[in-house]
Amino acid sequence: MNPEQQAVEKAFKPLIDAKSKRKLSIRITDLKEFDETKEGLSFKKIIKSVQASLPKGTKEISVEYTNRKGHRIERMVKVPLGRKKKLSR
């Protein structure tokens, strides 16, 4: 690597690390047969993408993740998540 490439890499390294810190890795399960781990930047978008593949009749899912401050979160989320007006279509 030449010095110019090293300087560019050094300048952009904090930006790349910050993006990976912002990513959430969420483990989603219905406490029966469904278990999946997804990664993304938005909690709501991850839940919305998974709720189509959930088994029929699922009303709540268990969610485990580490938030951006580093605290481990385990909670139940009601599904479907989204606007009621659009969900009935």
C-alpha positions as protocol buffer text, in pm:
chain_id: "A"
residue {
  index: 1
  type: MET
  ca { x: 0 y: 0 z: 0 }
}
residue {
  index: 2
  type: ASN
  ca { x: 128 y: 341 z: -85 }
}
residue {
  index: 3
  type: PRO
  ca { x: 110 y: 631 z: 166 }
}
residue {
  index: 4
  type: GLU
  ca { x: -181 y: 791 z: -18 }
}
residue {
  index: 5
  type: GLN
  ca { x: -399 y: 481 z: 15 }
}
residue {
  index: 6
  type: GLN
  ca { x: -307 y: 453 z: 383 }
}
residue {
  index: 7
  type: ALA
  ca { x: -412 y: 813 z: 443 }
}
residue {
  index: 8
  type: VAL
  ca { x: -748 y: 755 z: 274 }
}
residue {
  index: 9
  type: GLU
  ca { x: -807 y: 435 z: 467 }
}
residue {
  index: 10
  type: LYS
  ca { x: -717 y: 604 z: 796 }
}
residue {
  index: 11
  type: ALA
  ca { x: -956 y: 893 z: 722 }
}
residue {
  index: 12
  type: PHE
  ca { x: -1255 y: 669 z: 639 }
}
residue {
  index: 13
  type: LYS
  ca { x: -1204 y: 397 z: 903 }
}
residue {
  index: 14
  type: PRO
  ca { x: -1409 y: 578 z: 1175 }
}
residue {
  index: 15
  type: LEU
  ca { x: -1699 y: 624 z: 932 }
}
residue {
  index: 16
  type: ILE
  ca { x: -1704 y: 256 z: 841 }
}
residue {
  index: 17
  type: ASP
  ca { x: -1686 y: 154 z: 1209 }
}
residue {
  index: 18
  type: ALA
  ca { x: -1970 y: 394 z: 1299 }
}
residue {
  index: 19
  type: LYS
  ca { x: -2197 y: 235 z: 1037 }
}
residue {
  index: 20
  type: SER
  ca { x: -2135 y: -114 z: 1172 }
}
residue {
  index: 21
  type: LYS
  ca { x: -2203 y: 9 z: 1527 }
}
residue {
  index: 22
  type: ARG
  ca { x: -2540 y: 145 z: 1418 }
}
residue {
  index: 23
  type: LYS
  ca { x: -2649 y: -191 z: 1277 }
}
residue {
  index: 24
  type: LEU
  ca { x: -2883 y: -397 z: 1490 }
}
residue {
  index: 25
  type: SER
  ca { x: -2869 y: -774 z: 1500 }
}
residue {
  index: 26
  type: ILE
  ca { x: -3208 y: -899 z: 1617 }
}
residue {
  index: 27
  type: ARG
  ca { x: -3307 y: -1255 z: 1709 }
}
residue {
  index: 28
  type: ILE
  ca { x: -3678 y: -1311 z: 1648 }
}
residue {
  index: 29
  type: THR
  ca { x: -3873 y: -1614 z: 1766 }
}
residue {
  index: 30
  type: ASP
  ca { x: -4240 y: -1703 z: 1821 }
}
residue {
  index: 31
  type: LEU
  ca { x: -4139 y: -1930 z: 2114 }
}
residue {
  index: 32
  type: LYS
  ca { x: -4248 y: -2238 z: 1913 }
}
residue {
  index: 33
  type: GLU
  ca { x: -4100 y: -2331 z: 1575 }
}
residue {
  index: 34
  type: PHE
  ca { x: -4000 y: -1997 z: 1418 }
}
residue {
  index: 35
  type: ASP
  ca { x: -3648 y: -1866 z: 1494 }
}
residue {
  index: 36
  type: GLU
  ca { x: -3458 y: -1615 z: 1281 }
}
residue {
  index: 37
  type: THR
  ca { x: -3175 y: -1363 z: 1317 }
}
residue {
  index: 38
  type: LYS
  ca { x: -3185 y: -1048 z: 1103 }
}
residue {
  index: 39
  type: GLU
  ca { x: -2953 y: -750 z: 1070 }
}
residue {
  index: 40
  type: GLY
  ca { x: -3040 y: -393 z: 973 }
}
residue {
  index: 41
  type: LEU
  ca { x: -3042 y: -28 z: 1072 }
}
residue {
  index: 42
  type: SER
  ca { x: -3407 y: 5 z: 1177 }
}
residue {
  index: 43
  type: PHE
  ca { x: -3590 y: -207 z: 1436 }
}
residue {
  index: 44
  type: LYS
  ca { x: -3928 y: -140 z: 1276 }
}
residue {
  index: 45
  type: LYS
  ca { x: -3813 y: -229 z: 925 }
}
residue {
  index: 46
  type: ILE
  ca { x: -3662 y: -558 z: 1045 }
}
residue {
  index: 47
  type: ILE
  ca { x: -3987 y: -656 z: 1222 }
}
residue {
  index: 48
  type: LYS
  ca { x: -4196 y: -560 z: 917 }
}
residue {
  index: 49
  type: SER
  ca { x: -3977 y: -770 z: 686 }
}
residue {
  index: 50
  type: VAL
  ca { x: -4006 y: -1076 z: 909 }
}
residue {
  index: 51
  type: GLN
  ca { x: -4378 y: -1060 z: 987 }
}
residue {
  index: 52
  type: ALA
  ca { x: -4477 y: -1187 z: 640 }
}
residue {
  index: 53
  type: SER
  ca { x: -4285 y: -1512 z: 696 }
}
residue {
  index: 54
  type: LEU
  ca { x: -4430 y: -1579 z: 1044 }
}
residue {
  index: 55
  type: PRO
  ca { x: -4665 y: -1876 z: 1089 }
}
residue {
  index: 56
  type: LYS
  ca { x: -5037 y: -1798 z: 1057 }
}
residue {
  index: 57
  type: GLY
  ca { x: -5208 y: -1697 z: 1380 }
}
residue {
  index: 58
  type: THR
  ca { x: -4898 y: -1550 z: 1545 }
}
residue {
  index: 59
  type: LYS
  ca { x: -5000 y: -1255 z: 1763 }
}
residue {
  index: 60
  type: GLU
  ca { x: -4673 y: -1186 z: 1950 }
}
residue {
  index: 61
  type: ILE
  ca { x: -4306 y: -1251 z: 1888 }
}
residue {
  index: 62
  type: SER
  ca { x: -4011 y: -1254 z: 2124 }
}
residue {
  index: 63
  type: VAL
  ca { x: -3730 y: -1015 z: 2027 }
}
residue {
  index: 64
  type: GLU
  ca { x: -3372 y: -1014 z: 2162 }
}
residue {
  index: 65
  type: TYR
  ca { x: -3112 y: -754 z: 2064 }
}
residue {
  index: 66
  type: THR
  ca { x: -2842 y: -522 z: 2196 }
}
residue {
  index: 67
  type: ASN
  ca { x: -2934 y: -158 z: 2152 }
}
residue {
  index: 68
  type: ARG
  ca { x: -2698 y: 115 z: 2038 }
}
residue {
  index: 69
  type: LYS
  ca { x: -2602 y: 204 z: 2396 }
}
residue {
  index: 70
  type: GLY
  ca { x: -2494 y: -154 z: 2456 }
}
residue {
  index: 71
  type: HIS
  ca { x: -2785 y: -271 z: 2674 }
}
residue {
  index: 72
  type: ARG
  ca { x: -2931 y: -617 z: 2607 }
}
residue {
  index: 73
  type: ILE
  ca { x: -3306 y: -598 z: 2539 }
}
residue {
  index: 74
  type: GLU
  ca { x: -3552 y: -889 z: 2552 }
}
residue {
  index: 75
  type: ARG
  ca { x: -3918 y: -811 z: 2494 }
}
residue {
  index: 76
  type: MET
  ca { x: -4241 y: -924 z: 2329 }
}
residue {
  index: 77
  type: VAL
  ca { x: -4369 y: -737 z: 2023 }
}
residue {
  index: 78
  type: LYS
  ca { x: -4727 y: -755 z: 1897 }
}
residue {
  index: 79
  type: VAL
  ca { x: -4764 y: -834 z: 1528 }
}
residue {
  index: 80
  type: PRO
  ca { x: -4873 y: -725 z: 1274 }
}
residue {
  index: 81
  type: LEU
  ca { x: -4675 y: -403 z: 1313 }
}
residue {
  index: 82
  type: GLY
  ca { x: -4770 y: -113 z: 1087 }
}
residue {
  index: 83
  type: ARG
  ca { x: -5061 y: 107 z: 990 }
}
residue {
  index: 84
  type: LYS
  ca { x: -5396 y: -58 z: 1060 }
}
residue {
  index: 85
  type: LYS
  ca { x: -5548 y: 105 z: 751 }
}
residue {
  index: 86
  type: LYS
  ca { x: -5296 y: -57 z: 516 }
}
residue {
  index: 87
  type: LEU
  ca { x: -5276 y: -393 z: 693 }
}
residue {
  index: 88
  type: SER
  ca { x: -5637 y: -484 z: 607 }
}
residue {
  index: 89
  type: ARG
  ca { x: -5566 y: -475 z: 229 }
}
